Amino acid sequence: MTNETSRTFTITVLLRFFLLVCALSVTACGSSSDDIIDETAASSSDDSSDDSSDDDSDDDDSDSDDDTSADESDDDSSTEDTSCEESGEMAELVCSANAFMDTLSADQQAGLVYEFTDSTAKTTWSNLPSVSRNGLAMGDLTSSQQEAAFEVLQVALTEQGMQDLEGLLAADDYLVEIGAGSNQYGSDHYYLAFIGEPSTTENWMLQFGGHHMAFNITYMAGVGYPVPMHEGAEPKGSFEINSTTYAPLADEGNALVAMFNSLTADELSNAFLYDEYYSDVLVGPDNGNGTYPSSYPYGSNRTGVLVSELTEEQQAYVIAAIETWVNDYPANVAEHLLADYTSEAALEDTYIAWAGDESTGVDVDVSGTYMRIDGPRLWIEVVCQNGIIVRNQTHYHTVFRDKTYDYGNSL
Amino acid sequence: MINWRLAIVIIVWLVAGRAAAHPASQSRLYLSVDQQQVGVTLHLPADQLEKALPDVKTWQTLKHFEREKFELYLADHLQLFSAGRALKLTLGDTHFRTLDDETFVAAQLALAMPPGETVSSLTLYNDIIQHYVINHRTLVFLQNDMALGHIDAEPVLIDILRYGHNQIDIPRANHGPWHGFVRIIYHGIHHILEGSDHLAFLLSLLMVTGLRARRRTWQSHPATIGDAFRLVTSFAIGHSVTLAINALLPMPDYLMWVEAAVAGSVLLGGVNVLFPLFAGRDNLLAMLFGLIHGMAFASALSVDGLQISSQLIVLFGFNLGIEIIQVLLVLMLLPCINLWRKSRAFTALRWVTGLIVAAFGALWLTQRIAPQWITGEHTFTLNAGHTLAVIAAVIALSTVKYWRKKQRCEKANERSLSLTRMPLQ
């Protein structure tokens, strides 16, 4: 057990170092999102990805310590050989996805990739541990395969997004450390799947998820829709594992609390949902039902305070809260969404609302406290539930959806 | 008989559900559609219900329901309409119940049509808990429906009620008055044809019926219709008694042991074919083991929530289906067995049959007592179609044998005729 923990720790440290190096090299030589993605560039990066994966496997045969140093020197010396970073966000992502697939056996590849027309696969995700998920479990991959998998996620997410992801994985490992069953909980039980073949021009979807986590990013001809997205955190507060302190959803939760704290007493009372109680998010996991959710409030049921009626300063809090979700993703995903969600027209139809105990106010330490942003497309919910393992504090369930573009509107 | 794959799935689900113990559990609503009323069984997660109805907390502490108050709450939030008429709700047995480590309020309701009217179309409105706990969901199942003849033990999920979706039409079809009863008989027929263990036991009885034991072995001679009649009647009485008891009375959940006992009876039946264990007492044996098999039959039925008259109809129809197949089987197989009994090959056939039946009995017994010893999910049983194919094959083989024998006899007759004629010539 302790051996395993220390091994995970070593891997985590190595991984983070590797990712840091990658991140640095991306900012150093990565091109901006405005670059035109042309097919020759994409295919040339495909070729080079083969080389880089070969390098990886050679490195692994020697020693893991050598591995990092080799990677380091690779990144330092070559700008052309491992050129996943070079040709724009989408090409980079597809390149790293192909590099990951090259590390897999034929059987594993078959288990990883689903047909893009498979709506059941697209909608298969849950907040629960130990339910059936798509793709390959991290625990079933070798360390070099895991590294390649995290490289893909690293490219698909921003540093802010990666912090969430790593924090949520650490949270599950923490639950195991304090006594949850390792047959259900822990970072080994997270699954990566591709719905459709990774491509810069064709449609495909990247899924990564497990307990309290569902990243579903659909790329429609290179434009990304990272919805529906589920994150949950138990424990909600900060915790320490392997000498690192995490609080994965603190930024999201705090941003929403700050948003409500910026309201006047009257506004806060107008934003309160009377006679409504939320023991979980309303529009939760789709559990493989193959359809879009139908339970959004509509018409006069959409209540709360209209964002357009708030001051500019208050609106800035709303936008900051939205950004804690949307900016988990790079420009080809985030920019168009943020523009749509925060346009003047959108804010005129965006409500913020909360529920729970009116006397205690918006207090995330009280079970049943519920906060949401309800726009013409945007749908963000955060609910505080009693802990399951860490019973003396509440924990977050959150969902981020787009009423029109969940799954890239491709079901 | 039991669907082992399903059992495994349920066990995995229970274990997973226990460990995952989610704070926002769903409600379950089971409908039992009868002629003049609809029975409803509710399983409401207590921690969710108490948000919407704070009194529940008190009731839980005092272990006592204020029935009138609870009935009013339910009537406000659960309504059934048949052809525009509202059904009248009465609260029956209500108690706290632990399912998968979570406390539920289990309530039995009856929603009755006005006197003299029968249930036709059905519309359900339900927002119990959900009217306040906005994210709450209720799984609606059809437990049974007399008009459709739906009496399977497995309830069918109809829909999931949720925010903005609190009213649904219950799918019903008008197939005429006898449709339901015919379906119930068919259910019995299907059930026995799928029950390889019951059929194997029946075969082991038929193989030796009417035989006499001498010097610890069976003495071959044909069975009479009377032998077979007594035998099958004994078995039928046995299983009817326990089927009725198990279906009508609340019984503890001992299905695993019943299934194991059925397998054990098959094993003993097989051995009895090899060596006369129960010679001369085969009718008693049939009745005793019939009692066990009847308990297993009951597991394929669900009469929960139905009125007693309907429960009796279900039992009668289901049992009728089982008897029809048993009588047909005896009528078809007994002449075949008699045919082989006259031949020298019968001892060999008896041994082969006995060994096969005993082997399957042992296999099923192991599988049901210690499933971990047998890998894979194979049930080692035949489906209804394959069972019919095997029976047809036995009859075909016997027919071939019959014709060959007849031909041989005719030839022998001819020869003897010609021999008798020879000297004359």
Interface residues (C-beta under 8 A of the other chain):
Chain A: L128 P129 S130 V131 G181 Q184 D275 E276 Y277 Y278 S279 D280 V281 L282 G284 S294 S295 Y296 P297 Y298 N301 A355 G368 V383 Q385 N386 I388
Chain B: A16 A19 A20 A21 H22 P23 A24 Q48 K51 A52 Y132 V133 I134 N135 H136 R162 Y163 G164 H165
